[in-house]
């Protein structure tokens, strides 16, 4: 068995906890995170066959017997955290930046009204009460908290696990609303590896083998690669560095509002057909689809992360793991929809493609 230890530092607060919704460090979400990026790391080796990938995944990560009479299989991966301490962020800090949202109107004047940037990105774990943003369940892991992640896995899995952990270091986030950048973290190997985790770059990402053309990504209904187009990987980062996580998250809120509202709706509640913005993520406030109601779910595949520079400042990262959503009818131009969004990001004066 190969044993490695990594220091782990949060860049943003993490809404991470157990079934009782109490914030605490826990190992199951980190195992799920490694599993998520292991799938992307290994998918090319099995020709993007989900059944073949599932066989290898079951062998490595284990499985529990199902009602059909399958057998239990113990995981070959062991992991532990140095601390299972509870979250120390017990109240949401004052001073949340606000950003304009063209679709949130003042009821009296009809003018666009600003919204809390952190509430917008963290709605669910964060709630609006008595004129300000609060933690729904009273606690979270705070930014800058650290822990140590210890791993053990078979020697035959060394290459795949290194790629998976590298991808998790570059793109991984943990906990509730993590696709919006909450629970961003960085890994640093402190024992058990000959070399440090690589810095993210176009060439380093190419070396992982984890990119695939957007058109091919949209042929499968599960996220299996970082998408690419003729310009390169679908990865953007902020040109400027931000002094703290609040400024960086405010920027990401502005970007998200911008690319979502660039896809205008032609209908309101209980729409007859799915529209372009629905395929970015669903449900959408005040824009339900009649066949779905509020029961269907489409998760964001355009995801956010904050990365900490060596000087302690932060850069906002946006990346796309495209796949084909399950829709109630045909006729939606998925490729064209995402090309509109990518074009919007390419044109943003404060974003640049990863080089």
C-alpha positions as CSV (number, residue, x, y, z in Angstrom):
1,X,0.0,0.0,0.0
2,X,1.1,3.5,-0.8
3,X,0.6,6.0,2.1
4,X,0.4,9.8,1.5
5,X,-0.5,12.7,3.7
6,X,-1.7,16.1,2.4
7,X,-2.2,19.4,4.2
8,X,-5.6,20.8,3.3
9,X,-6.5,24.5,3.6
10,X,-9.9,26.0,2.8
11,X,-10.0,29.2,0.7
12,X,-13.7,29.9,1.3
13,X,-16.2,28.8,4.0
14,X,-17.5,25.3,3.6
15,X,-21.0,24.2,4.3
16,X,-19.9,20.7,5.3
17,X,-21.6,18.5,7.9
18,X,-23.4,15.4,8.9
19,X,-27.0,14.2,8.7
20,X,-27.9,16.5,11.6
21,X,-26.7,19.5,9.5
22,X,-24.1,20.4,12.1
23,X,-20.9,21.7,10.6
24,X,-17.9,19.5,11.0
25,X,-14.9,18.0,9.2
26,X,-15.9,14.5,7.9
27,X,-14.2,11.9,5.7
28,X,-17.1,10.6,3.6
29,X,-17.4,13.8,1.5
30,X,-13.6,13.7,0.8
31,X,-13.9,10.1,-0.3
32,X,-16.7,11.1,-2.6
33,X,-14.7,14.0,-3.9
34,X,-11.7,11.7,-4.7
35,X,-14.1,9.3,-6.4
36,X,-15.5,12.1,-8.5
37,X,-12.1,13.2,-9.9
38,X,-10.9,9.6,-10.1
39,X,-13.7,8.9,-12.6
40,X,-12.5,11.8,-14.8
41,X,-8.9,10.7,-14.5
42,X,-9.7,7.1,-15.5
43,X,-12.5,7.6,-18.0
44,X,-10.2,7.8,-21.1
45,X,-8.6,4.5,-20.1
46,X,-11.9,2.7,-20.5
47,X,-13.0,4.5,-23.6
48,X,-15.5,6.6,-21.7
49,X,-17.6,3.4,-21.1
50,X,-19.6,3.9,-17.9
51,X,-20.1,0.2,-17.3
52,X,-16.3,-0.5,-17.6
53,X,-15.6,2.5,-15.4
54,X,-18.1,1.2,-12.8
55,X,-16.4,-2.2,-12.6
56,X,-13.0,-0.6,-11.9
57,X,-14.6,1.9,-9.5
58,X,-16.3,-0.9,-7.5
59,X,-13.1,-2.8,-7.3
60,X,-11.2,0.2,-5.9
61,X,-13.8,2.1,-3.9
62,X,-16.0,-0.9,-2.8
63,X,-19.7,-1.4,-2.8
64,X,-22.5,-2.4,-0.4
65,X,-24.9,-5.3,-1.2
66,X,-28.1,-4.0,-2.9
67,X,-31.6,-5.4,-2.7
68,X,-30.9,-7.5,-5.8
69,X,-28.6,-9.7,-3.8
70,X,-25.2,-8.3,-4.8
71,X,-22.2,-8.9,-2.6
72,X,-20.4,-6.4,-0.3
73,X,-17.0,-5.4,-1.5
74,X,-14.6,-3.6,0.9
75,X,-12.9,-0.4,-0.3
76,X,-9.2,-0.7,-1.1
77,X,-8.8,3.0,-0.3
78,X,-8.3,4.1,3.3
79,X,-8.5,7.7,4.3
80,X,-8.6,9.7,7.5
81,X,-8.6,13.3,8.7
82,X,-6.4,14.5,11.5
83,X,-9.4,16.3,13.1
84,X,-13.1,15.9,13.0
85,X,-13.6,19.3,14.7
86,X,-16.9,21.2,14.5
87,X,-17.2,24.3,12.3
88,X,-16.2,27.5,14.0
89,X,-18.1,29.9,11.8
90,X,-21.2,30.4,13.9
91,X,-22.6,33.5,12.4
92,X,-22.3,35.0,8.9
93,X,-19.9,38.0,8.9
94,X,-21.4,41.4,8.3
95,X,-20.4,43.4,5.2
96,X,-21.6,41.1,2.5
97,X,-21.0,42.8,-0.9
98,X,-24.0,43.4,-3.0
99,X,-24.2,43.2,-6.8
100,X,-26.9,44.4,-9.3
101,X,-29.2,41.8,-10.7
102,X,-31.3,43.0,-13.7
103,X,-34.1,40.5,-13.1
104,X,-34.6,41.4,-9.4
105,X,-36.9,44.5,-9.4
106,X,-38.0,47.0,-6.9
107,X,-41.7,46.4,-6.5
108,X,-42.5,50.1,-6.3
109,X,-40.2,51.6,-8.9
110,X,-39.5,48.6,-11.2
111,X,-35.7,49.4,-11.1
112,X,-33.1,46.7,-10.8
113,X,-32.3,45.9,-7.2
114,X,-28.9,44.7,-5.9
115,X,-28.7,41.3,-4.2
116,X,-26.3,39.9,-1.7
117,X,-23.5,38.2,-3.7
118,X,-22.9,35.5,-1.1
119,X,-26.6,34.8,-0.7
120,X,-26.9,34.5,-4.5
121,X,-24.1,31.9,-4.7
122,X,-25.0,30.1,-1.4
123,X,-28.7,30.1,-1.3
124,X,-29.8,27.1,0.8
125,X,-27.0,27.0,3.3
126,X,-27.4,30.8,3.4
127,X,-30.8,32.4,4.0
128,X,-32.2,36.0,4.0
129,X,-33.7,37.0,7.3
130,X,-34.5,40.4,8.7
131,X,-32.7,42.3,6.0
132,X,-29.4,40.4,6.0
133,X,-27.8,37.0,5.2
134,X,-27.6,34.3,7.8
135,X,-26.4,30.7,8.1
136,X,-29.4,28.4,7.9
137,X,-28.0,25.8,10.3
138,X,-26.0,28.0,12.5
139,X,-22.4,26.9,11.7
140,X,-19.9,26.3,8.8
141,X,-16.3,25.6,8.4
142,X,-14.5,29.0,8.1
143,X,-12.1,30.1,5.4
144,X,-8.4,29.4,6.2
145,X,-9.2,26.4,8.4
146,X,-6.7,23.6,7.9
147,X,-6.6,19.8,8.3
148,X,-4.5,16.8,7.3
149,X,-5.8,14.2,4.9
150,X,-4.2,10.8,5.1
151,X,-4.6,8.3,2.3
152,X,-3.6,4.7,1.7
153,X,-4.2,2.9,-1.6
154,X,-2.8,0.0,-3.7
155,X,0.5,0.6,-5.6
156,X,-1.3,-0.4,-8.8
157,X,-3.5,2.7,-8.4
158,X,-0.6,5.2,-8.0
159,X,-0.8,6.9,-11.4
160,X,-4.6,7.1,-11.4
161,X,-4.8,8.4,-7.8
162,X,-2.1,11.0,-8.5
163,X,-4.0,12.3,-11.4
164,X,-7.3,12.3,-9.4
165,X,-5.7,14.2,-6.5
166,X,-4.1,16.7,-8.8
167,X,-7.5,17.4,-10.5
168,X,-9.1,17.7,-7.0
169,X,-6.3,20.1,-6.0
170,X,-7.0,22.2,-9.1
171,X,-10.8,22.0,-9.4
172,X,-12.1,20.4,-6.2
173,X,-14.6,22.0,-3.8
174,X,-16.4,20.4,-0.9
175,X,-19.8,20.7,0.8
176,X,-23.1,22.5,0.0
177,X,-23.1,24.8,-3.0
178,X,-19.6,23.8,-3.8
179,X,-20.2,24.1,-7.5
180,X,-20.5,27.9,-6.8
181,X,-17.0,28.0,-5.2
182,X,-17.9,27.4,-1.5
183,X,-15.6,24.9,0.1
184,X,-12.7,25.7,-2.2
185,X,-9.5,24.2,-0.9
186,X,-5.8,23.5,-1.8
187,X,-3.8,20.3,-1.2
188,X,-0.1,20.1,-0.4
189,X,1.6,16.8,-0.1
190,X,3.6,16.5,3.1
191,X,4.7,12.9,2.9
192,X,4.6,9.8,0.7
193,X,5.1,11.4,-2.8
194,X,8.3,12.0,-4.6
195,X,7.1,15.2,-6.3
196,X,4.7,18.0,-5.4
197,X,1.3,18.4,-7.0
198,X,1.7,20.2,-10.3
199,X,0.6,23.8,-10.8
200,X,-2.4,24.2,-13.0
201,X,-1.6,25.1,-16.6
202,X,-2.8,24.2,-20.1
203,X,0.1,21.8,-20.5
204,X,-0.3,20.2,-17.1
205,X,-4.0,19.7,-17.7
206,X,-3.2,18.1,-21.1
207,X,-0.8,15.7,-19.4
208,X,-3.6,14.3,-17.2
209,X,-5.5,13.2,-20.3
210,X,-8.7,14.6,-18.7
211,X,-9.9,16.9,-21.5
212,X,-12.3,16.2,-24.3
213,X,-14.0,18.1,-27.1
214,X,-17.2,19.8,-26.1
215,X,-19.2,18.1,-28.8
216,X,-18.0,14.7,-27.5
217,X,-18.7,15.6,-23.9
218,X,-22.3,16.4,-24.8
219,X,-22.8,12.9,-26.1
220,X,-22.7,11.4,-22.6
221,X,-25.1,12.1,-19.7
222,X,-22.4,12.1,-17.0
223,X,-19.5,14.5,-16.4
224,X,-16.3,12.8,-17.5
225,X,-13.9,15.4,-18.7
226,X,-12.9,19.1,-18.7
227,X,-14.3,20.3,-22.0
228,X,-12.4,21.9,-24.8
229,X,-13.2,23.9,-27.9
230,X,-11.0,25.3,-30.8
231,X,-9.6,27.9,-28.4
232,X,-8.5,25.4,-25.8
233,X,-9.7,24.0,-22.5
234,X,-12.9,25.5,-21.1
235,X,-11.1,27.0,-18.1
236,X,-11.1,30.7,-17.3
237,X,-9.5,32.6,-14.5
238,X,-9.7,36.2,-13.3
239,X,-7.0,38.5,-14.6
240,X,-6.8,40.3,-11.3
241,X,-6.0,38.8,-7.9
242,X,-8.4,39.6,-5.1
243,X,-7.3,40.6,-1.6
244,X,-9.8,38.2,0.1
245,X,-12.3,35.6,-0.6
246,X,-15.3,38.0,-0.3
247,X,-14.1,40.1,-3.1
248,X,-13.4,37.1,-5.3
249,X,-16.9,35.6,-4.6
250,X,-18.5,38.9,-5.4
251,X,-16.7,38.8,-8.8
252,X,-18.0,35.3,-9.4
253,X,-21.5,36.3,-8.5
254,X,-21.3,39.1,-11.0
255,X,-20.0,36.7,-13.7
256,X,-22.8,34.2,-13.0
257,X,-25.5,36.8,-13.1
258,X,-24.1,38.0,-16.4
259,X,-23.9,34.8,-18.3
260,X,-27.2,33.5,-17.0
261,X,-29.2,36.7,-17.8
262,X,-27.6,36.9,-21.3
263,X,-29.9,34.0,-22.1
264,X,-33.3,35.7,-21.9
265,X,-36.5,33.8,-21.2
266,X,-39.6,33.9,-23.4
267,X,-41.9,32.4,-20.8
268,X,-42.6,32.5,-17.1
269,X,-43.9,29.9,-14.7
270,X,-45.1,26.5,-16.0
271,X,-43.5,26.9,-19.4
272,X,-44.5,24.5,-22.1
273,X,-41.0,23.9,-23.3
274,X,-37.5,24.0,-21.9
275,X,-35.5,27.1,-22.8
276,X,-31.8,27.7,-23.1
277,X,-31.2,28.9,-19.6
278,X,-33.0,25.9,-18.1
279,X,-30.2,23.6,-19.4
280,X,-27.5,25.5,-17.5
281,X,-29.1,24.5,-14.1
282,X,-32.6,23.8,-12.9
283,X,-34.9,24.8,-11.1
284,X,-34.9,28.5,-12.0
285,X,-36.7,31.0,-9.8
286,X,-40.0,32.1,-11.4
287,X,-39.3,30.1,-14.5
288,X,-40.5,26.6,-14.0
289,X,-41.2,24.0,-16.8
290,X,-44.7,22.6,-16.6
291,X,-43.6,19.0,-17.3
292,X,-41.0,19.2,-14.5
293,X,-42.6,21.5,-11.8
294,X,-39.9,22.0,-9.2
295,X,-39.0,18.3,-9.0
296,X,-36.4,18.0,-11.8
297,X,-32.8,18.8,-11.1
298,X,-30.0,19.8,-13.5
299,X,-26.8,20.5,-11.7
300,X,-24.4,23.2,-12.8
301,X,-21.7,21.8,-15.0
302,X,-20.0,25.3,-15.3
303,X,-18.3,25.4,-11.9
304,X,-16.4,27.9,-9.8
305,X,-13.4,27.6,-7.5
306,X,-11.1,30.1,-5.7
307,X,-7.3,29.4,-5.8
308,X,-4.9,31.0,-3.4
309,X,-1.7,32.5,-4.9
310,X,1.6,32.3,-3.2
311,X,1.2,35.9,-1.8
312,X,-2.1,35.0,-0.1
313,X,-4.4,36.7,-2.7
314,X,-7.1,34.8,-4.6
315,X,-8.0,34.2,-8.2
316,X,-11.4,33.1,-9.4
317,X,-11.5,30.0,-11.5
318,X,-14.3,28.9,-13.8
319,X,-14.3,25.5,-15.5
320,X,-16.7,23.4,-17.5
321,X,-17.3,19.6,-17.2
322,X,-20.1,19.4,-19.9
323,X,-22.5,16.5,-20.3
324,X,-25.9,15.9,-21.8
325,X,-28.8,16.6,-19.4
326,X,-32.0,14.6,-19.4
327,X,-34.7,16.8,-20.9
328,X,-38.4,16.2,-21.4
329,X,-38.3,16.8,-25.1
330,X,-36.0,17.3,-28.1
331,X,-35.3,20.5,-29.9
332,X,-32.8,22.2,-27.5
333,X,-29.5,23.2,-29.1
334,X,-27.2,22.2,-26.3
335,X,-24.0,22.9,-28.2
336,X,-25.2,26.3,-29.4
337,X,-26.4,27.2,-25.9
338,X,-23.1,26.5,-24.3
339,X,-21.2,28.2,-27.1
340,X,-23.1,31.4,-26.2
341,X,-22.1,31.1,-22.6
342,X,-18.4,30.4,-23.5
343,X,-18.4,33.3,-25.9
344,X,-19.8,35.5,-23.1
345,X,-16.9,34.4,-20.8
346,X,-14.3,34.9,-23.5
347,X,-15.5,38.4,-24.0
348,X,-15.5,39.3,-20.3
349,X,-12.8,42.0,-19.8
350,X,-11.7,40.6,-16.4
351,X,-11.4,36.9,-17.5
352,X,-8.8,35.1,-19.6
353,X,-8.5,31.5,-20.8
354,X,-6.0,29.3,-18.9
355,X,-2.6,29.3,-20.6
